[in-house]
Structure formats: structure tokens, C-alpha cells
Amino acid sequence: MDDQLNYVRPDDATILRELVEEKCNLLSEVPGVEVEFSPDEADMAGAFQEDALTDEDSRDACYDEDPYGQGNSAA
């Protein structure tokens, strides 16, 4: 009986983490299943990891050496 009185409700972050884990497990276990994620759940699952080039990196990339040894054709 004392165990019921000592229950502590998990915080919102724990609930969100457990829900995301359950949904990810469902995706990996059931082929073809469609699982809906809220924006917060999708973010926690890593769906929106930013890995684009920075503006500086993209500018530097346009001046890379030509792999065919022809030189840079950009004027």
C-alpha cells in the first residue's frame, strides 16, 4: 500500500523522451507503418538536424580545384 503513496509523476521531458523512444521502436519493428510525430517529438528524434553548408563554406567550395586539372573556369 505504501508503494502507491510514493508514486512520483514523471516530468514532461521524461514523458516526451519515452514517447519518442516508443514511436521510434514502432518504426523499426513494423515495416510500412506510418507514425505521426509532433514537431517537438520530431526534433527530439533528430529529424531536423541542420547539416547544411555555411555561407562561407559554400563560397569557398566554388573555388575548389578542378578534379580534371583544367583550372577554375569561374571568372
C-alpha positions in Angstrom: 0.0 0.0 0.0 2.9 2.4 0.7 4.2 2.0 -2.9 1.0 3.7 -4.2 1.6 6.7 -1.9 5.2 7.1 -3.1 4.4 7.5 -6.8 6.1 10.4 -8.4 4.7 11.6 -11.8 7.5 11.8 -14.4 8.3 15.2 -15.7 7.3 16.4 -19.1 10.8 15.8 -20.6 10.8 12.2 -19.4 7.4 11.6 -20.8 8.4 13.1 -24.2 11.6 11.1 -24.3 9.7 7.8 -23.6 7.1 8.6 -26.1 9.7 9.3 -28.8 11.5 6.0 -27.9 8.2 4.1 -28.3 7.5 5.7 -31.6 11.0 5.0 -32.9 10.8 1.4 -31.8 7.5 1.0 -33.6 9.0 2.4 -36.8 11.9 -0.1 -36.6 9.7 -3.1 -35.7 6.7 -2.7 -38.0 7.5 -2.5 -41.8 5.5 0.1 -43.6 3.9 1.6 -40.5 3.2 5.4 -40.5 3.8 7.1 -37.2 2.9 10.7 -36.6 5.3 12.9 -34.7 4.7 16.3 -33.2 7.3 19.0 -34.0 8.8 18.6 -30.6 8.9 14.8 -30.9 10.5 15.0 -34.4 13.1 17.4 -33.1 14.0 15.1 -30.2 14.2 12.1 -32.7 16.7 14.1 -34.7 14.6 14.6 -37.8 15.7 18.2 -38.2 19.4 18.1 -37.7 21.0 21.0 -39.5 23.9 19.9 -41.6 23.9 22.4 -44.5 27.0 24.3 -45.5 27.6 27.7 -44.0 27.6 30.6 -46.4 31.4 30.9 -46.1 31.8 27.1 -46.8 29.6 27.3 -49.9 31.6 30.3 -51.2 34.9 28.5 -50.6 33.6 25.4 -52.4 33.1 27.2 -55.6 36.8 27.9 -55.8 38.0 24.3 -55.2 40.4 23.0 -57.7 39.0 21.3 -60.8 39.4 17.5 -60.3 40.4 17.2 -64.0 43.3 19.6 -63.8 41.6 22.1 -66.2 41.8 25.0 -63.7 39.0 27.1 -62.4 36.5 28.0 -65.1 34.7 30.6 -63.0 35.6 34.1 -63.9 
